[in-house]
Amino acid sequence: MPSRRLPTLAEAAEILTRRRTRPARRPAPPAGRSLTPLLKSLDERFGQGPGALQARWPEIVGADLARRTEPVKLSAPRGGAPGVLEIRVAGPSATLVQHRSAEILERVNLFLGAGAAGRLRVVQGPLRIRTAKAPSQVAVRRRAPPLDAAIEADLTREAAPARTERLKRALVTLGRSVHRNPPDSP
């Protein structure tokens, strides 16, 4: 088989000016661009679901009911009928929740969209422990008013015989607490 000689640099440049090379392929479009219409249609079809309810449950049903309940799942039956919202209720609060079921469904449908939930299923059981509190529920610790100067002097004098400085401070703190919160008398 005869060997073929390679073109020189000048010949290669002349060949490339006469012939058109294949264009470079375009990179694939970002995945988000093609997924956005699909996600929008799925959101319109199936709604936000229990994840959105979990996050904003105290705002939807109110702080009183939110302490006693939590949404478990929102299931939509076939045929486009309204869904069934399953709520876990702590202990004997189930009667209260059943009594207010129409109000709860109305508020949930206001949040998720009309017809998202048509029925309420109440399941009794323990609630998950909530770790994060809303800013309105965080307890604000108020500083106690100072005690009378005579009482402070008595506390300091009574704690003076203590052996260590740490014990003296602890006794004075205990005395202040007792004077601020006196036990109820019979």
C-alpha positions as CSV (number, residue, x, y, z in Angstrom):
1,M,0.0,0.0,0.0
2,P,1.5,3.3,-1.0
3,S,2.0,5.8,1.8
4,R,0.4,9.1,1.5
5,R,2.4,12.2,2.2
6,L,1.1,14.8,4.6
7,P,0.5,18.4,3.4
8,T,2.9,21.1,4.4
9,L,1.7,24.0,6.6
10,A,1.2,26.3,3.6
11,E,-0.8,23.6,1.8
12,A,-2.9,22.9,4.9
13,A,-3.7,26.6,5.2
14,E,-4.7,26.8,1.6
15,I,-7.0,23.6,1.9
16,L,-8.6,25.1,5.0
17,T,-9.4,28.4,3.2
18,R,-11.1,26.5,0.3
19,R,-13.0,23.9,2.4
20,R,-15.4,24.8,5.1
21,T,-15.0,22.8,8.3
22,R,-17.7,21.4,10.4
23,P,-19.1,23.9,12.9
24,A,-18.6,23.2,16.6
25,R,-21.5,21.8,18.4
26,R,-23.5,24.0,20.7
27,P,-23.4,23.2,24.3
28,A,-26.6,21.8,25.8
29,P,-29.0,24.5,27.3
30,P,-29.1,24.8,31.1
31,A,-31.3,22.1,32.6
32,G,-33.4,24.7,34.5
33,R,-34.6,26.2,31.2
34,S,-36.1,23.0,30.0
35,L,-37.4,21.9,33.4
36,T,-39.2,25.2,34.4
37,P,-42.3,24.6,32.2
38,L,-42.6,21.1,33.4
39,L,-42.3,22.1,37.1
40,K,-44.9,24.9,36.6
41,S,-47.4,22.4,35.0
42,L,-46.8,19.9,37.8
43,D,-47.3,22.6,40.4
44,E,-50.6,23.7,38.8
45,R,-51.7,20.1,38.6
46,F,-50.7,18.8,42.0
47,G,-50.3,22.0,44.1
48,Q,-47.8,22.6,46.9
49,G,-48.7,19.7,49.2
50,P,-48.0,19.0,52.8
51,G,-44.4,20.4,52.7
52,A,-45.7,24.0,52.4
53,L,-48.4,23.3,55.0
54,Q,-45.7,22.1,57.5
55,A,-43.7,25.2,57.1
56,R,-46.5,27.6,57.6
57,W,-49.0,25.6,59.7
58,P,-49.1,28.1,62.6
59,E,-50.0,30.9,60.2
60,I,-52.7,28.8,58.5
61,V,-54.6,27.4,61.5
62,G,-53.5,29.7,64.3
63,A,-51.1,29.2,67.2
64,D,-53.7,27.4,69.4
65,L,-54.4,24.6,66.9
66,A,-50.8,24.5,65.7
67,R,-49.6,23.5,69.1
68,R,-52.0,20.5,69.1
69,T,-51.9,19.4,65.4
70,E,-49.6,18.9,62.5
71,P,-50.4,18.1,58.8
72,V,-49.3,14.6,57.8
73,K,-50.2,14.3,54.1
74,L,-52.5,15.7,51.5
75,S,-53.8,13.0,49.1
76,A,-55.8,13.8,46.0
77,P,-58.2,11.2,44.8
78,R,-58.5,10.4,41.1
79,G,-61.0,12.2,38.9
80,G,-60.1,15.8,40.0
81,A,-62.1,15.6,43.2
82,P,-60.9,17.6,46.2
83,G,-58.1,16.0,48.3
84,V,-58.1,14.5,51.8
85,L,-55.9,16.3,54.3
86,E,-54.6,14.0,57.1
87,I,-53.8,15.8,60.4
88,R,-52.1,14.2,63.4
89,V,-53.7,15.4,66.7
90,A,-52.2,15.2,70.1
91,G,-54.5,13.3,72.5
92,P,-58.0,14.5,73.4
93,S,-57.8,17.5,71.1
94,A,-59.3,15.4,68.3
95,T,-62.8,16.5,69.3
96,L,-61.8,20.2,69.1
97,V,-60.2,19.6,65.7
98,Q,-63.3,17.8,64.4
99,H,-65.5,20.6,65.6
100,R,-63.4,23.1,63.8
101,S,-62.8,21.0,60.6
102,A,-64.8,23.3,58.3
103,E,-62.7,26.3,59.4
104,I,-59.4,24.4,59.0
105,L,-60.4,23.2,55.5
106,E,-61.4,26.7,54.6
107,R,-58.0,28.1,55.7
108,V,-56.0,25.3,54.0
109,N,-57.9,25.9,50.7
110,L,-57.2,29.6,51.0
111,F,-53.5,28.9,51.3
112,L,-53.2,26.0,48.7
113,G,-56.0,27.1,46.3
114,A,-59.6,26.4,46.0
115,G,-60.5,22.7,46.1
116,A,-57.1,21.5,47.3
117,A,-58.7,19.8,50.4
118,G,-62.3,18.7,50.6
119,R,-62.1,16.3,53.6
120,L,-60.3,16.2,56.8
121,R,-59.0,12.9,58.3
122,V,-58.0,13.2,62.0
123,V,-55.4,10.7,63.3
124,Q,-54.6,10.7,67.0
125,G,-50.9,10.3,67.9
126,P,-47.8,12.0,69.2
127,L,-46.6,15.2,67.5
128,R,-43.1,15.7,66.3
129,I,-41.1,18.0,68.5
130,R,-40.8,21.5,66.9
131,T,-37.3,22.8,67.2
132,A,-37.7,26.3,65.7
133,K,-40.1,28.8,67.3
134,A,-41.6,31.7,65.5
135,P,-40.3,35.1,66.6
136,S,-43.7,35.9,68.2
137,Q,-43.5,32.7,70.3
138,V,-40.0,33.2,71.7
139,A,-40.1,33.9,75.4
140,V,-38.6,37.3,76.4
141,R,-36.7,37.1,79.7
142,R,-37.3,40.2,81.7
143,R,-34.9,41.4,84.3
144,A,-36.4,41.3,87.8
145,P,-36.6,44.6,89.7
146,P,-34.0,45.2,92.3
147,L,-34.7,44.3,95.9
148,D,-34.8,46.8,98.7
149,A,-31.4,48.0,100.0
150,A,-32.1,46.7,103.5
151,I,-32.9,43.2,102.2
152,E,-29.7,43.3,100.1
153,A,-27.7,44.3,103.1
154,D,-29.2,41.5,105.2
155,L,-28.5,38.9,102.5
156,T,-24.9,40.0,102.3
157,R,-24.5,39.9,106.1
158,E,-26.1,36.5,106.4
159,A,-23.8,35.0,103.6
160,A,-20.6,36.5,105.1
161,P,-19.6,33.5,107.2
162,A,-19.6,31.2,104.1
163,R,-16.2,29.6,103.4
164,T,-15.7,30.6,99.7
165,E,-16.6,33.6,97.5
166,R,-18.5,31.3,95.1
167,L,-20.6,29.9,97.9
168,K,-21.3,33.5,99.2
169,R,-22.5,34.5,95.7
170,A,-24.7,31.4,95.4
171,L,-26.3,32.1,98.8
172,V,-27.0,35.8,97.9
173,T,-28.5,34.7,94.6
174,L,-30.7,32.1,96.3
175,G,-31.8,34.7,98.9
176,R,-32.8,37.2,96.1
177,S,-34.8,34.5,94.4
178,V,-36.6,33.6,97.6
179,H,-37.5,37.3,98.3
180,R,-38.7,37.9,94.7
181,N,-40.8,34.8,94.6
182,P,-42.2,34.1,98.1
183,P,-43.9,30.8,98.5
184,D,-47.7,30.9,98.8
185,S,-48.9,31.1,102.4
186,P,-51.8,28.7,103.5
